[in-house]
Amino acid sequence: MRFNNLYINILSFTFLILVSCQTQEKTVYHPSNSISPILEDPITKTEYIFTEDNLPEDWETVSWSEANLGVTAATQYAVQVALQGDSTNVATILETTNLTANITNEEINKALNELEVSPGNITDFDIRVKAFAGKLETPVEGIQALPSNHFGFAAAVFAQATEVFLVGSFSGWNPESTEFALEKTSDIKFTGVHYIEKDGENNAVFKVLEFLGDWGSEWNYTAFEGRHSSNIQKDAGESTNIVLNDEARNYHFEIDATDPEKKTLQVRKYGIFKVGSENGWNNAGETIMEFIPTAEDENVLVYTGPLKSGEEFKFVNVLGSWDYGNYGFSEISSAASVIKLEEKGGNFNYTGADLATATFTLNIETKTLSVE
C-alpha cells in the first residue's frame, strides 16, 4: 500500500509540474492590464523645412515609456506620422523594440511623402508611437494595439521619387505614361529593363521625368553630361533631349542620383550573353555571344558556337556589368549534360573534347543549361 501511495504522489507531482509549465508558456491576454506608451515631446522647432541637401541630417530623437499590452509576448513599437487631426491615414517611419529612436530627415520626409501632401508647402502633422504584438502588417490576432499620445509639428515636405519615367519617341512623348518606369532600388538609384524602338531610321530620343506628368521635373542631357554610357549623346542643335545611339532591342537602364549635381546614366544591352576565356573575359565588347529565344518557347534560348577543351565562361544579363545575372556553375564533362545555373556561381569549366559547333540551350525559367 505504501508503494501505491508513493506512486500516486509521484504522478500527482509530475502532473502539477506539467500543468505549471504549460501555464507559464501560454500567452495570456489581460486587456484590463494594458497600458499605452507615453510619448515625450520630441519637437524642438517651430517648423521643419526638408530639402535635398539636408535629408542626410538628423531630425529628432523620439522617446517613449514602456507599454503593457496585457500579454506576455514581446512588444513592438512603430513611430508614425499623420496629417494633424487624422488618426486613420498614417505612415510608419520605423519599427523597433527599443524605447527610443534617432530619426533622420530622410526617414521622416519619406513617411510624410506617403501621406500625399503638396511638396514645399508648410503642412501640420502629428507624430505618435503605436505598441503592438507580432508584425505591424499582421499583428497577433486578438491583441489590441495601443497608440500613444501625439504631438503636432509643421513641416514642408521635399518630394522624393520612388520611380522615375522615361518619356520619348518610343512612348509618343506622353508625360503621363508609366510604361517606361525605372524603379528605385537602393539609395537613390533607379533601374529597369525596356525594349526601345528606334524612331524610324533615327535613333531613340528621350528625357527622364522625376515625377509623372511634370515636365518641370525633367532630367535632360545636361543632368548626365559627361557621366553616361558611350551610346548616349546630346540631341542636335539647341535641344537638350537625350539620344540613344544604338539598335532597337532590350536595354537595362541605370540612373544613379546619389549626388543630385552629378547624376549618371548607363544604358546597356540586356539579354543573356556568354563571356569567357575565348573572348578575353570582355563583358562589354561587340564579340559577345548572345543567346537568342527559340520560336517555340521564349523561355528557351539557344546559342551555337565552338567549344574548346579547357574553356571557361559565365553568363551575364547586362553588357558591361557583372552585377546582373552573372550565372555560373562547376563542370561540363560530357555532351547533353543538364546543369543547374547558380547566380554569382563559379566559372564554367569545360573539360570535354573540342567541339567545332556546340549548341547551348538555356532555359531561363528553370535556370538550366544543356550543351550538345
TIGUBA-775755 format. One record per residue (C-alpha): residue number from 1; residue in three letters; x, z, y. Coordinates in steps of 0.25 Angstrom, whole numbers, padded with zeros to 4 digits. Each point is the difference from the previous one (the first is absolute). Layout:
N
NUM,ala,X,Z,Y
...
***
This chain:
372
1,met,0000,0000,0000
2,arg,0011,0003,0010
3,phe,0006,-0014,-0003
4,asn,-0013,-0006,0003
5,asn,-0002,0008,0013
6,leu,0014,-0004,0004
7,tyr,-0002,-0015,-0003
8,ile,-0013,0001,0009
9,asn,0007,0006,0011
10,ile,0011,-0010,0000
11,leu,-0010,-0011,0000
12,ser,-0008,0006,0012
13,phe,0013,0002,0008
14,thr,0004,-0015,-0003
15,phe,-0014,-0004,0004
16,leu,0001,0008,0013
17,ile,0014,-0006,0004
18,leu,-0005,-0014,-0003
19,val,-0012,0002,0009
20,ser,0008,0006,0011
21,cys,0010,-0012,0000
22,gln,-0011,-0010,0000
23,thr,-0007,0008,0012
24,gln,0013,-0001,0008
25,glu,0003,-0014,-0003
26,lys,-0015,-0004,0004
27,thr,-0002,-0005,0014
28,val,-0011,0008,0006
29,tyr,-0007,-0004,0013
30,his,-0005,0011,0009
31,pro,-0005,-0007,0013
32,ser,-0003,0014,0006
33,asn,0015,0003,0000
34,ser,0004,-0013,0008
35,ile,0007,0001,0013
36,ser,0002,-0012,0009
37,pro,0014,-0003,0005
38,ile,0002,0004,0015
39,leu,0008,-0011,0008
40,glu,0009,0005,0011
41,asp,-0001,-0008,0013
42,pro,0011,-0011,-0001
43,ile,-0003,-0007,0013
44,thr,0011,0001,0011
45,lys,-0003,-0011,0009
46,thr,-0012,-0005,0008
47,glu,0001,-0014,-0006
48,tyr,0009,-0008,-0009
49,ile,0004,-0014,0002
50,phe,0005,-0007,-0012
51,thr,0009,-0012,0002
52,glu,0008,-0009,-0009
53,asp,0013,0007,0005
54,asn,-0005,0015,-0003
55,leu,-0006,-0002,-0014
56,pro,0012,0006,-0007
57,glu,0000,0012,0008
58,asp,-0007,0014,-0004
59,trp,-0014,0002,0005
60,glu,-0003,0015,-0003
61,thr,0001,0010,-0011
62,val,-0013,0004,-0006
63,ser,-0002,0014,-0007
64,trp,-0012,0007,-0006
65,ser,-0004,0012,-0009
66,glu,-0001,0000,-0015
67,ala,-0014,-0004,-0005
68,asn,-0007,0006,-0011
69,leu,-0009,-0010,-0008
70,gly,-0006,0011,-0009
71,val,0008,-0006,-0011
72,thr,0013,0003,-0007
73,ala,0004,-0015,0000
74,ala,0011,-0004,0010
75,thr,-0004,-0003,0014
76,gln,0003,-0013,0007
77,tyr,-0001,-0003,0015
78,ala,-0003,-0012,0008
79,val,0003,-0001,0015
80,gln,-0010,-0009,0006
81,val,-0005,-0006,0013
82,ala,-0013,-0005,0005
83,leu,-0007,-0005,0013
84,gln,-0004,0012,0008
85,gly,-0013,0005,-0005
86,asp,-0001,-0009,-0012
87,ser,0004,0008,-0013
88,thr,-0005,-0011,-0009
89,asn,0010,-0011,0003
90,val,0013,0006,-0003
91,ala,0014,-0005,-0002
92,thr,0011,0007,-0008
93,ile,0014,0002,0006
94,leu,0006,0006,-0012
95,glu,-0002,0009,-0013
96,thr,0008,0012,-0003
97,thr,0000,0013,-0008
98,asn,0007,0007,0012
99,leu,-0006,0008,0011
100,thr,0008,-0008,0011
101,ala,0003,-0015,0003
102,asn,0009,-0007,0009
103,ile,-0007,-0012,0005
104,thr,0006,-0012,0006
105,asn,-0006,-0009,0011
106,glu,0000,-0012,-0010
107,glu,-0008,0009,-0011
108,ile,-0011,0004,0010
109,asn,0000,-0013,0007
110,lys,-0003,-0007,-0013
111,ala,-0011,0009,-0004
112,leu,-0006,-0002,0014
113,asn,0000,-0015,-0002
114,glu,-0008,0002,-0012
115,leu,-0012,0005,0009
116,glu,0000,-0013,0006
117,val,0001,0004,0015
118,ser,0005,-0009,0011
119,pro,0015,0000,0001
120,gly,0006,0004,0013
121,asn,-0013,0008,0005
122,ile,0000,0015,0001
123,thr,-0009,0005,-0010
124,asp,-0005,0014,-0004
125,phe,0003,0004,-0015
126,asp,-0001,0013,-0008
127,ile,0011,0005,-0010
128,arg,-0004,0009,-0012
129,val,0005,0004,-0014
130,lys,-0008,-0001,-0013
131,ala,0003,0008,-0012
132,phe,-0004,-0005,-0014
133,ala,0003,0000,-0015
134,gly,0005,-0012,-0007
135,lys,0002,-0013,0008
136,leu,-0007,-0004,0013
137,glu,-0006,-0013,-0006
138,thr,-0004,0007,-0013
139,pro,-0002,0015,0003
140,val,-0003,0010,-0011
141,glu,-0015,-0001,-0003
142,gly,-0008,0012,0004
143,ile,0011,0006,0009
144,gln,-0004,-0001,0015
145,ala,0011,-0005,0010
146,leu,0002,0009,0012
147,pro,0003,-0006,0014
148,ser,0007,0009,0010
149,asn,-0004,0001,0015
150,his,0005,-0011,0008
151,phe,0007,-0003,0014
152,gly,-0002,-0011,0009
153,phe,0010,-0009,0006
154,ala,0001,-0013,0008
155,ala,0009,-0012,-0004
156,ala,0002,-0015,0003
157,val,0002,-0007,-0014
158,phe,0011,-0010,-0002
159,ala,-0006,-0011,-0009
160,gln,0008,-0001,-0013
161,ala,-0003,-0013,-0008
162,thr,-0001,0002,-0015
163,glu,0001,-0015,-0002
164,val,0003,-0012,0008
165,phe,-0005,-0014,0000
166,leu,0006,-0014,-0001
167,val,-0008,-0010,0009
168,gly,0004,-0014,0001
169,ser,-0002,-0015,-0004
170,phe,-0003,0005,-0015
171,ser,-0012,0009,0005
172,gly,-0006,-0009,0011
173,trp,0006,0009,0010
174,asn,-0011,0010,-0003
175,pro,0003,0013,0006
176,glu,-0011,0007,-0008
177,ser,0005,-0005,-0013
178,thr,0005,0011,-0010
179,glu,0005,-0010,-0011
180,phe,0014,0000,0004
181,ala,0002,0015,0002
182,leu,0013,0007,-0003
183,glu,-0001,0015,-0004
184,lys,0008,0012,0005
185,thr,0008,0004,-0012
186,ser,0010,0011,0005
187,asp,0005,0005,0014
188,ile,-0004,-0012,0009
189,lys,0002,-0011,-0010
190,phe,-0011,-0011,-0003
191,thr,0000,-0009,-0012
192,gly,-0009,-0010,-0007
193,val,0001,-0013,-0008
194,his,-0008,-0012,0005
195,tyr,-0001,-0015,-0003
196,ile,0004,-0007,0012
197,glu,-0004,-0015,0002
198,lys,0007,-0009,0010
199,asp,-0008,-0005,0012
200,gly,-0001,-0015,-0005
201,glu,0015,-0005,0000
202,asn,0004,0011,0009
203,asn,0005,0014,-0002
204,ala,-0010,0012,0000
205,val,-0001,0007,0013
206,phe,-0005,0014,0002
207,lys,0001,0014,0007
208,val,-0003,0014,-0004
209,leu,-0011,0009,0005
210,glu,0002,0015,-0001
211,phe,-0015,0002,0002
212,leu,-0011,-0010,-0005
213,gly,-0006,-0008,0010
214,asp,0009,0004,0011
215,trp,0009,-0010,0006
216,gly,0006,0010,0009
217,ser,0007,0007,-0012
218,glu,0007,-0013,-0005
219,trp,0014,0000,-0005
220,asn,0005,-0014,0003
221,tyr,0014,-0006,-0002
222,thr,0007,0009,0011
223,ala,-0004,0012,-0008
224,phe,0009,-0005,-0011
225,glu,0010,-0008,0007
226,gly,0014,0000,-0007
227,arg,-0006,0009,-0011
228,his,-0007,-0009,-0010
229,ser,0003,-0008,-0012
230,ser,0006,-0014,0002
231,asn,-0012,-0008,-0003
232,ile,-0007,0006,0013
233,gln,0002,-0006,0013
234,lys,-0007,-0001,0014
235,asp,-0010,-0010,0003
236,ala,0003,-0011,0010
237,gly,-0001,0000,0015
238,glu,-0006,0013,0007
239,ser,-0007,0004,-0013
240,thr,0003,0014,-0006
241,asn,-0006,-0004,-0013
242,ile,0008,0003,-0013
243,val,0003,-0012,-0008
244,leu,0002,0001,-0016
245,asn,0009,-0012,-0002
246,asp,-0002,-0001,-0015
247,glu,-0008,-0006,-0011
248,ala,-0015,0004,-0004
249,arg,0000,0011,-0010
250,asn,-0001,0015,-0002
251,tyr,0009,0008,0009
252,his,0003,0015,0001
253,phe,-0001,0005,0014
254,glu,0007,0013,0004
255,ile,0000,0005,0014
256,asp,0008,0013,0004
257,ala,-0005,0006,0013
258,thr,0007,0013,-0002
259,asp,0007,-0003,0013
260,pro,-0011,-0006,0009
261,glu,0010,-0007,0009
262,lys,0007,-0006,-0012
263,lys,-0010,-0004,-0010
264,thr,0005,-0009,-0011
265,leu,-0008,-0011,-0008
266,gln,0004,-0005,-0014
267,val,-0008,-0011,-0006
268,arg,0005,-0003,-0014
269,lys,-0004,-0009,-0011
270,tyr,-0009,0007,-0010
271,gly,-0001,-0003,-0015
272,ile,0009,0003,-0013
273,phe,0014,-0004,0001
274,lys,0011,0000,-0011
275,val,0013,0005,0007
276,gly,0013,0003,-0008
277,ser,0014,-0003,-0003
278,glu,-0002,-0015,-0001
279,asn,-0003,-0001,0015
280,gly,0009,0011,0005
281,trp,-0011,0010,0001
282,asn,-0004,-0007,0012
283,asn,-0015,0005,0002
284,ala,-0002,-0008,0013
285,gly,0006,-0014,-0002
286,glu,-0007,-0013,-0003
287,thr,0005,0000,-0014
288,ile,-0010,0011,-0004
289,met,-0007,-0003,-0013
290,glu,-0015,0002,0002
291,phe,-0011,0002,-0010
292,ile,-0012,-0009,0001
293,pro,-0014,0004,-0004
294,thr,-0006,-0008,-0012
295,ala,-0013,-0008,0001
296,glu,-0007,0008,-0011
297,asp,0003,0015,0006
298,glu,0005,0004,0014
299,asn,0006,0012,-0006
300,val,0009,-0007,-0009
301,leu,0012,-0006,0007
302,val,0011,-0010,-0006
303,tyr,0014,-0003,0004
304,thr,0008,-0010,-0008
305,gly,0015,-0001,0001
306,pro,0013,0002,-0007
307,leu,0004,0014,-0006
308,lys,0015,0003,-0003
309,ser,0005,0011,-0010
310,gly,0005,0012,0009
311,glu,-0009,-0004,0011
312,glu,-0006,0012,0008
313,phe,-0012,-0001,0009
314,lys,-0012,0007,0006
315,phe,-0013,-0004,0007
316,val,-0004,0003,0014
317,asn,-0013,-0002,0008
318,val,0005,-0002,0014
319,leu,0012,-0009,0003
320,gly,0011,0007,0007
321,ser,-0005,0014,-0004
322,trp,0003,0009,-0012
323,asp,-0011,0009,0005
324,tyr,-0012,-0007,-0006
325,gly,-0001,-0003,-0015
326,asn,0014,0001,-0005
327,tyr,-0004,-0001,-0014
328,gly,0010,0002,-0012
329,phe,0002,0005,-0014
330,ser,0011,0000,-0010
331,glu,0003,-0011,-0010
332,ile,-0006,-0013,-0005
333,ser,0007,-0003,-0014
334,ser,-0009,-0010,-0006
335,ala,-0009,-0011,0004
336,ala,-0015,0003,0001
337,ser,0003,0014,0004
338,val,-0011,0007,0008
339,ile,0006,0010,0009
340,lys,-0007,0011,0009
341,leu,0004,-0001,0014
342,glu,0005,0012,0008
343,glu,-0001,0001,0015
344,lys,0013,0004,0005
345,gly,0006,-0002,-0014
346,gly,0013,-0004,-0004
347,asn,0006,-0014,-0001
348,phe,-0005,-0010,-0010
349,asn,0012,-0003,-0009
350,tyr,-0002,-0012,-0009
351,thr,0009,0001,-0013
352,gly,-0005,-0012,-0008
353,ala,0005,-0014,-0001
354,asp,0001,-0010,0012
355,leu,-0014,-0007,0002
356,ala,0000,-0013,0008
357,thr,-0014,0002,0003
358,ala,-0007,0013,-0001
359,thr,-0015,0003,0003
360,phe,-0002,0014,0007
361,thr,-0015,0004,-0001
362,leu,-0003,0012,0009
363,asn,-0014,0007,-0001
364,ile,-0001,0007,0013
365,glu,-0013,0008,-0004
366,thr,0007,0006,-0013
367,lys,0014,-0001,0007
368,thr,0006,-0006,-0013
369,leu,0010,-0011,-0001
370,ser,0003,-0010,-0012
371,val,0011,-0010,-0001
372,glu,0000,-0012,-0009
***
